[in-house]
Amino acid sequence: MSLILYGAPLSPFVRKVEVLLREKGAEFESEPVNIMPMPDWFKEISPAKRIPVLRDLSVGREGPKGTIADSSAICAFAERKFSEPALYPADAFELGRATWYEEWADTELAGKVGMGIFRPILFPRFQGKESDIPAAKKRGTRVCLRSSTTSKANWRARNFWWGVRSPSPIFRWLAR
């Protein structure tokens, strides 16, 4: 196996890369990284201090050589390295649109949902504390209200988020 994916299993960015690699039929090893606190060796291979990072052992085995940081960069690498099945559009315009949606999901959606909703729920649990459900509900409502007022260009992603995957079931589940 020549690929190692470093990251935390709960990360949506790690899961995005895992799904793409599995769809491509690529063999890889997952190596969990505890990001609180982040180990020094990982800081060396992740310039932005974020997960995931992929190591291609055929390029480098130590330090930053052979590593690619950022889920979108890793997916672009995998799309080229493992050409079949093609998961990104071949048409230049459609590729641009797909890349825009991916960027929007990675920055706007994941940032607001991750920091606003899941951080007050999961991070305290990692530290053996109770989740702050009221803070998550308050932040979740703000995220959803802001999402419902974004531009028409975001309508597909907004309708998916608000209409199909509303955060309210998460809160009902956690309140059990």
C-alpha positions in Angstrom: 0.0 0.0 0.0 1.6 3.3 -1.0 -0.9 5.8 0.3 -1.5 6.8 3.9 -4.4 9.2 4.9 -3.8 11.0 8.1 -6.7 12.5 10.0 -9.6 12.2 12.5 -12.3 9.7 11.5 -15.1 12.1 12.5 -13.8 14.9 10.2 -16.1 15.4 7.1 -13.0 16.4 5.2 -11.3 13.1 6.0 -14.5 11.2 5.1 -14.8 13.1 1.8 -11.3 11.8 0.8 -12.0 8.3 2.1 -15.2 8.1 0.0 -13.4 9.3 -3.1 -10.5 6.9 -2.7 -12.8 4.0 -2.1 -14.9 4.9 -5.2 -11.7 5.0 -7.2 -10.8 1.6 -5.8 -7.5 3.0 -4.5 -5.8 1.0 -1.7 -4.8 3.2 1.2 -4.2 3.0 4.9 -5.9 5.3 7.4 -3.9 6.6 10.3 -5.8 8.5 13.0 -4.3 11.7 14.2 -5.3 13.3 17.5 -5.7 16.9 16.6 -6.1 18.1 20.2 -3.2 18.7 20.8 -1.8 18.2 17.3 1.5 16.3 17.3 4.6 18.1 16.1 5.3 15.6 13.3 1.8 16.3 11.9 2.3 20.1 12.0 5.4 19.6 9.8 3.4 17.9 7.1 0.3 20.1 7.4 1.2 23.8 6.7 -2.3 25.0 7.7 -2.4 22.7 10.7 -5.6 21.0 9.4 -6.7 17.5 8.5 -6.5 15.5 6.3 -3.0 15.0 4.8 -2.2 12.2 2.3 1.2 10.7 2.0 2.2 9.0 -1.2 5.0 6.7 -0.1 6.3 6.4 -3.7 7.2 10.1 -3.5 8.4 10.4 0.1 8.4 8.6 3.4 9.4 11.2 5.9 8.7 14.9 6.6 6.7 17.0 4.0 8.1 15.2 1.0 5.3 13.1 -0.6 2.5 14.7 1.3 -0.6 16.6 0.1 -2.6 18.7 2.6 -6.2 19.7 2.1 -9.1 17.5 1.1 -9.8 19.2 -2.2 -6.1 19.0 -3.2 -6.0 15.3 -2.2 -9.2 14.6 -4.3 -7.7 16.4 -7.3 -4.5 14.3 -6.9 -6.6 11.1 -6.7 -8.7 12.0 -9.7 -5.5 12.2 -11.8 -3.7 9.3 -10.3 -6.6 6.9 -10.5 -8.4 8.0 -13.6 -11.2 5.4 -13.5 -14.0 5.9 -12.6 -13.9 9.6 -13.4 -15.7 11.3 -10.5 -15.2 14.9 -11.7 -16.8 16.2 -14.9 -14.6 16.2 -18.1 -16.3 19.4 -19.4 -14.3 22.5 -18.3 -17.4 24.5 -17.4 -19.0 21.6 -15.5 -15.7 21.0 -13.7 -15.6 24.6 -12.7 -19.2 24.4 -11.3 -18.4 21.1 -9.4 -15.3 22.7 -8.0 -17.3 25.7 -6.9 -19.9 23.5 -5.1 -17.0 21.6 -3.4 -15.4 24.8 -2.3 -18.7 26.2 -1.0 -19.4 23.0 1.0 -15.8 23.0 2.4 -15.8 26.6 3.5 -19.2 28.1 3.9 -21.3 25.1 4.9 -18.7 23.0 6.8 -17.2 26.0 8.5 -20.5 27.3 9.8 -22.0 23.9 10.6 -18.8 22.5 12.1 -17.8 25.5 14.2 -21.3 26.6 14.9 -23.2 23.3 15.6 -20.9 20.3 16.0 -18.1 22.0 17.9 -20.2 22.8 21.0 -21.6 19.3 20.8 -18.6 17.1 20.1 -15.6 18.9 21.4 -16.8 19.0 25.0 -17.5 15.2 24.8 -13.9 14.6 23.7 -12.8 16.4 26.9 -15.2 14.4 29.1 -17.6 17.3 29.5 -21.3 17.8 28.7 -22.3 19.1 25.3 -23.6 22.7 25.0 -26.8 21.9 23.2 -28.4 25.3 23.7 -25.3 27.0 22.1 -25.5 24.5 19.2 -29.2 25.1 18.7 -28.7 28.9 18.7 -25.8 28.7 16.3 -27.7 26.2 14.1 -30.7 28.4 13.8 -28.4 31.3 12.7 -26.7 29.1 10.2 -30.0 27.9 8.7 -31.5 31.4 8.6 -28.4 32.7 6.9 -28.4 29.8 4.4 -32.0 30.5 3.6 -31.1 34.1 2.5 -28.1 33.4 0.3 -28.0 34.0 -3.4 -30.0 32.0 -5.9 -26.7 30.6 -7.1 -26.6 28.5 -3.9 -30.2 27.1 -4.3 -29.3 23.5 -4.9 -26.9 23.3 -1.9 -29.3 25.4 0.3 -32.3 23.2 -0.6 -30.3 20.1 0.1 -29.1 21.4 3.5 -32.4 23.0 4.6 -34.9 20.7 3.0 -33.3 17.3 3.4 -30.7 17.5 6.1 -32.1 20.0 8.5 -30.1 19.9 11.8 -33.2 19.5 13.9 -33.1 15.7 13.9 -29.6 15.9 15.3 -30.8 17.9 18.2 -33.8 15.5 18.8 -31.3 12.6 18.7 -28.9 14.2 21.2 -31.7 15.2 23.6 -32.7 11.5 24.0 
